[in-house]
Amino acid sequence: MAPDTASARNFFAALQAAGMPEVPGEFSVVPHHQVLPAATLREIARFIQVFDRVTTREAWQKAAQRDSPAIARGWRPEVCFFSAWDFHLPPEGGCQLIEFNDNGSGFLFAAIINALYYDAARLEDKRSLAAPADIPTFTRHIGDLVEQESRGFFKGCSDGTLLVLDDADSLHHGRFRRELELLLDLFRHTGWRAELGPPAETSWNGQQLLFAGQPVAFIVNRSTDFFWQSEDFSAVRSAYESGRVYIAPNPFTYATRSDKRLLEWLSLPHRDIELEIQPEERQLLSAHTPETHVVSANNLTMLAQRKRDFVFKPLHGFGGRGLLDNATVGRARLQRLVQHGEGYVAQSWVPKPAIDVQGLRLWTDLRVWAYRGRIFNMSGRASRRLDRLDLTPPGGWLPTYASL
């Protein structure tokens, strides 16, 4: 499908009719698609299974919790149903994990984009591509995942409210606020009494977490206050510590899976004995996780000398915020970061493939969502910049399919 055609306009109109924000005015989507080779998808599936096995191992979790805030140090059973792995796919082939997000936004939008583009571009005629799930099938699947989590946590049914939680600013101005509304509709359709709100509007009465006067049993947490340090989270913290409310993701899952310092452990073997990582696991982890170092006083000189090899990211950043241009990084700047306690990782730079749209080159990546080791959705983003994510048009979210 070529841009600026009637087909593209019809595609954008269909996205809006399905509940997405106006495209491309409020949310950018590229009317092209990328194809993931079947062999690469199989390798990603293997990697995710090993990632899940390693990061849920007691030795790994205890080591990860050691330097985490107190709220993250108790074990929790929740498994987030929208966990996402972000990969770069080098032009020469293969896949490299850039980061893991236990709070992977865009999964509903991605399913809508993939399903409607597949129809609009008549990709069913390309019998080499696996068809995506249609929208009703995908939403039923998400409802089933939440029901599975609820039954596992409560050992049966729960009659409390399901609360979709996000920071107040994101609820009013966030790029994915409409996705949260779609998620709310999905839960209500599957029978939940569901609400949407910020943490400051919750309260704890000593026995129950309340929102709008109703007891809350299940929280889908979209906040980027990963360790709940704001006073707005005081009631949520009390509910979490009581163990009576399901909350995912949460500080435990963030500390043991999403914290970027863990990318060093995934990429390098120097703690394998302590973490009980097996040789066959190490082979796969190192093959698909670029060399990563937590910036510290011990590696300043090496990182400064090799700075052009690395991307410098804040430990607790998201959405590309806080990313440092390696041309501006030197030993003195790195030393200041360490002295001021500004946690950063240096991750080996990984090339991305490119596509041409409206005469501009866009660089593409891959986001894969999986639950308990099984992939259920994927999408791409096409960026106007090679060195960071810039999704302004003609860049944007990119329909993505697997080859058969």
FENDADA-V896012 format. One record per residue. SS is DSSP state (H for helix, E for strand, - for the rest). Layout:
<<SS> <SS>>
This chain:
<<-> <-> <-> <-> <-> <H> <H> <H> <H> <H> <H> <H> <H> <H> <H> <H> <H> <-> <-> <-> <-> <-> <-> <-> <-> <-> <-> <-> <E> <E> <E> <E> <E> <E> <E> <E> <-> <H> <H> <H> <H> <H> <H> <H> <H> <H> <H> <H> <H> <H> <H> <H> <H> <H> <H> <-> <-> <H> <H> <H> <H> <H> <H> <H> <H> <-> <-> <-> <-> <H> <H> <H> <-> <-> <-> <-> <-> <-> <-> <-> <-> <-> <-> <E> <E> <E> <E> <E> <-> <-> <-> <-> <-> <-> <-> <E> <E> <E> <E> <E> <E> <-> <-> <-> <-> <-> <H> <H> <H> <H> <H> <H> <H> <H> <H> <H> <H> <H> <H> <H> <-> <-> <H> <H> <H> <-> <-> <-> <E> <-> <-> <-> <-> <-> <H> <H> <H> <H> <H> <H> <H> <H> <H> <H> <H> <H> <H> <H> <H> <H> <H> <H> <H> <H> <-> <-> <-> <-> <-> <-> <E> <E> <E> <E> <E> <-> <-> <H> <H> <H> <H> <H> <H> <-> <-> <-> <H> <H> <H> <H> <H> <H> <H> <H> <H> <H> <H> <H> <H> <-> <-> <-> <-> <E> <E> <E> <E> <-> <H> <H> <H> <E> <E> <E> <-> <-> <-> <-> <E> <E> <E> <-> <-> <E> <E> <E> <E> <E> <E> <E> <E> <-> <-> <-> <-> <-> <-> <-> <-> <-> <H> <H> <H> <H> <H> <H> <H> <H> <H> <H> <H> <H> <-> <-> <-> <E> <E> <E> <-> <-> <H> <H> <H> <H> <H> <H> <H> <H> <-> <-> <-> <H> <H> <H> <H> <H> <H> <-> <-> <-> <-> <H> <H> <H> <H> <-> <-> <-> <H> <H> <H> <H> <H> <H> <H> <H> <H> <H> <E> <-> <-> <E> <E> <E> <-> <-> <-> <-> <-> <H> <H> <H> <H> <H> <H> <-> <H> <H> <H> <E> <E> <E> <E> <E> <-> <-> <-> <-> <-> <-> <-> <-> <-> <E> <-> <H> <H> <H> <-> <-> <H> <H> <H> <H> <H> <H> <H> <H> <H> <-> <-> <-> <-> <E> <E> <E> <E> <E> <-> <-> <-> <-> <-> <E> <E> <E> <E> <-> <-> <E> <E> <E> <E> <E> <-> <E> <E> <E> <E> <E> <E> <-> <-> <E> <E> <E> <E> <E> <E> <E> <E> <E> <E> <-> <-> <-> <-> <-> <-> <-> <-> <-> <-> <-> <-> <E> <E> <E> <E> <E> <E> <E> <E> <->>
